[in-house]
Every structure is written in C-alpha cells, then in structure tokens.
Amino acid sequence: MTFKIGLARKDITPVKEIYLAGYAARNKPSVGVHDPLSAKALYIEGDNTLAIIALDLVSLPLDIIKESKKLIKDHLDLKNVIIACTHTHSGPQTVKEMDESMMVDEKWLGSLSESIKEVVEEAIASKQEGKLGYKTVEVDGIGENRRGNEEIIDSNLGILKAEDMEGNLLGLFLNFTCHATVLDASNYLISADYPGFIYSKINDEYPDLVTLFTNGAAGDINIGYSADDSALGETMEFRTYENAEKIGEKIASVVLQKLDTIPVIDEQSLEIRRLNIRLPLNQKLP
C-alpha cells in the first residue's frame, strides 16, 4: 500500500544556560551544548492520517501535550497525534513540580507547543507518495535491569522505514528500550545522550535523513548501574560521552545493516486505536 509521507526536523536547543533534568545531584545550570536537541515529525497519510512527534527531552508535562495537540488540530486539521520523548537526562528541566532548585525556563518551555505544531506543518508540506516497511531486530549487550534481583530486559529494536516510490530512503522511526542516562549527573552540557549519536551515525551515511527515536518501557532498564547510586551523584567511569557514542553507533550500525532486509508493508490499511490507561500507584512506599 502507498501512503503520503512527510518528515521534518526543528531545533529546540535552548540558546542560554538552563537547568537540566533527571538528576537531583545537579546544583547549577548547563554550561554549554554538546549536541543539539530536536523535535522531529513523521506524517503518514492513508485511509487514516497521523503524525508522530519525537523530542530530545526527558518528558513533557500534560498541559504542553494538550496545547500542542490543540494547535495541530485547529491549524492543521489533524487529530491523530502521538507525542513522545527520548528521555534524555541531559536536556532541559520540563517538570514544574520538581524541586524548586531545579528551575524550569518558562519562556523556553512555553515555546515548545508552537515548535511542535510547526514541525508537523513542515512535515505535511514535504509529503510525497511513498511506502513503509517495518522490522524488529535484537540488539544485545546494551540494556540491563537496574534492580539487582531482576533480569527482565527488552532488547528489541523496532525499525520503521519510509521510502519514496523509487525505493529511496525518506526517513526512519526507531524504538529501543534503554534509559538515555549514559551521561551522569556530572555532565552539565546539553545533549541527546546516546540517541544523538544514533542520529549522527545514520547521517554519516544519509546526510539529510530525519531519524525519529522513542524509548520503550525503560523504567528499570539502563546500561547497568544502581539507580540509587546515580541519584546520589556517585561517579561511574563508564558513563561518558565516549560510551554514549559507542552505544549509539552500535544501534545505528544494526539499523544500517538491516535496511535492505526490511519488508515493505503490502496491502495493509493504516489502523489507529486509542486507549487511556490508568496505572495504579503504590501508596505504601516509605
């Protein structure tokens, strides 16, 4: 089946120092930018239509998500919208309810809804007839369960590729399960963490390609360290940019090796299903 497919990328890197998310041990704002942060959109138009947006951020508050979806619906007449974050712990603080010392830059945060709407608008403007292909492969040796008595991990790498009608690659959407916390609390540079190195490695082969990345159910999955030690700011020699690059390049290499083996989706409609899931909170924790 053919679709109308569009992709776009928009820079959302703060232009000034900003408090970073993810570690209570940090006690000062960022000191620079190691690699840029982006909002990316994949637009797919078929018998149903949707946009997938992935942002190089730790998370987004619900009010920003609701505002973004309203802007997209009102201005672009599009209601099927998925907004996700890569969960980098080296991006700006986005949650206002956190410790007051971890200040949120309200002006930067307030600009995100418009940026999200704009990147979807650009993706729609770039749409062309194309095809989709999907495959799941295994990438071992990266994720570990940070609870010492658990071995459950998810080593699946989901790859969705978009091609034009001649088979030329238009874009990629990747999903992999591992906290974007290769960099620890000692890092004060803005970074997308290991997903940033996935993008750069793929762009070495395809310079203009837009690659979206989303994290799987990564609650207890990291590269193999204690979450408690991390929260206390313990130094761990393997949590470096060099290791983030190694991990990102390993994932990207698997993607590049598998591209030609990904089957094109044939004679399937685009189905969209919605479900609100309410998760219980454990009220008995100390």
N, C-alpha and C positions, 0 to 999 in steps of 0.2 A: 504494500500500500504506500502511496506517496502522500507527503504532507507538505504544508508550507512551514518552513523552519527559519527562524531568525535568532541571532546571537549578538550580545553586546557586553561591553565591559565599561565600568566607570570607576575612576579613582575616588576612594573615600578616606584616604590617609589624612589625618589631622595635620594642619600646617603649623602648629605650635606645640609646645610641650603639653602633655596630657597625662593624667593618671591612668595606669594600665590595670587591666582586670586580672583576677584569677588567683592572686596570692596576697594573703594578709600580711606577709612578711615585708612587702614593699612599703617604703615610707617616704617616697618622693616621686615626682612626676618623671615622665620619659625624658631622655637626654638626646634623642635623635631617631632617625629612621634607618633600619637595616634593609627592609624591603617593603614595597608599597602594599596597601590593603585595597581590595576592590570589591565592588558589587557587580555581580555578573548575572545575566538573564539568558535563559533558553526559552524561546517561544515556539510552541508547536500548535499548528492549526490543521485540524482534520474534521471528522464528523463531530468531534468536540474540540475545544480550544483551551489551552492553559499556558501559564508562564511559571517557570521555576526560577527562583532567585536565590543565589548563594552569596553570602557576605563573609569576608575575612574578619569575623568578630567573635567574641566569646559567646554572646547571646544578644537577643533583643527583647526589651520589655513589651508586654502585650499591647500597650497603648500605641507604640510605634508601629507594630504589625497591623493593628486595626486601621490606623490612619493611612498607612501605605496601601492597604487593600482598598480602602475607600477612594483614595486618589486614583488608583488604577481603574476601578470600576467606573467612577464618574467621568474621567477624562479619556479613557481608552476602551470603555465598554467591555471590560474583561473581568469576569467574576471568579474564574478558576485560577487561583494563585497560590503557589507554595513558596514560603519564605523560610530559609534555613541559614544557619551559621556554621562555620567550620569549627568553632570553639577554640580558637587560638587564645592562649593566656598571655599573649604579648601584644594584644590590641587594646584599644581604649576601654575604660570602665563604662558600662552601659546600664548598670542596675542602680537605680537611685536609692533603693532601700538598704544598700550595703553600709558598712561602717562610714560615718561621716568624714573620716580622714581620707577615704578613698573617693575623692570628689569627682562628680560627673561634669563634663563640659556640656552645659545645657545647649549652647549655641550649636556645637558640632552635632550633638545627639538630635537636636531638633531639625537639622538639615537632612537627616537620613531618609525620611519619608519621601521627600521630593526627589532625592537621588535615586531611590528605588523605583519611583514612578518613571523617572527619566530613562533609566537603563532599560526598563521594559519597553518604553516608547521607541528607543533606538533599536531594540531587538525586532520589534514589529516592523519598523521601517526597513530593516535589512532582509526581510523574509524572502525566501525563494523556494521553488519546488525542490523537494529532496526526500531522502529516505532515512530511516532509523534502523540501527542494529543494536543488539544487546547481548551481553555475555557476563557470566560470573566466573571468576578465577580465584585461585588460592594464592595468598601471599603470606608465607610463614616467616617466623623469626622476628616479627616486629612487636605485636601486641602481647602483653602478659596481664594476668589478673592481679590487681594490686592488693587483694585480700589473700593473706597467706594460706588460708585453708580452702581456697577455691582455685579450680583450674579452667573454668569456663572462659573461653575467648571466642572471638569471631574473626576468622582470617579471610573471609570472603571480600573480594574487591569487585564491586559492580561497575561495569563499563557500558555506558550508553553512548554510541557514536552517531553523529549526524553527518550525512553526505549529500552532495548535490546529485543531480541525475546522471552525471558522468562518473560518479564514484569518488570525487574529490572530497576530502575531509573538511567539514564546516566547523565542527566543534565537538567537545566531549563533556559528558557529565559522569563524574566518578563518585562512588560511595565506599568508604572504608572505615573500619571501626578501630580507632585509637585516639586517646586524648591528644590534642595538639599542645602538649606540655613537655616536649623535648627540652625546650628552654625553661630554666627555672626562675626563681624569684630574684636572682642576682642580675637578670637581664633587664635593662631599662631602655632598650631600643625597641621601637615599634616593629613588629614582624608578624607575618602569617604563619610562623613556625614551619614545620615540615611540609604542609601543603604548598607553601610558597616555593619550595624547591621542586615540587611536582610540576608546578606551572612552568618554572624556568627551564627545567629539563625538557619538557614537551615542546616549549617554544624554541629550544635549540634546533629541533627538527622541523617544527611548523611555526614560523615566527609570528604569524598573525592569528593563530588559533586561540579561541576562547575555551578555557577549561574550567568547568564548574566542579567544585568539590564540596561534599557534605559528609559529616561524620555519622557513623552508625550509632548503635546503642553503647556508647563508650563510658558509661558511668563508672565502671570498675576496671576499664582496660587502658593501660598506659604502656610505657616501654619497659616497665619492670622496676618500680621503686615504691617505697612506702608513701602513701598519701599524707600520713601524719608527719613524717619527717620533712616532706616537701612543704607542708603548711607552716612548719616551724623555721623554715629557711635553711635547712641543712644543705650544705654544698655536696653535689654529686658530680664527679668528674665527667661522666658520660652525657650530661645534659648540656650540650654545647651546640653551637651553630654547625660545627663540623659533623656532628652526629645527626642533626636535623637534615643536613644536606644529604648525608648517606642514606637516611631512611626515605626522604623524598625522591631521591634518584632511583632507589630500588623499586619503589612503587611505579614511578614513571617508566622505568625500563620494562617492567612487566606489561604496562599498557601499550607501549610502542611495539613490543614483540607480538602482542595478541591482536593488534588492529586488523590484520588481514584475515584472522580466523573468526571474527565476529560476524555471525549471520545477520543478514538484513531481515527485518520483520516483514513478513509477507501475508497479505490478506487478513490482517487483523485491524479491528477498529480501535480507536483511542477511547478507552473507558476511564471515567473519573468517578471515584467514590469518596464520600465524606463520612467521617465518623469522629465525634467528640469523645475522647477517652478520659474518664475521671479516675485518677490514681489515688489510692488511699495513702495517707501519711501516718507514719508510726508515731503515736503521741506518747510512747512510753520510754523514749530515749532520755538519758540523763541530761 
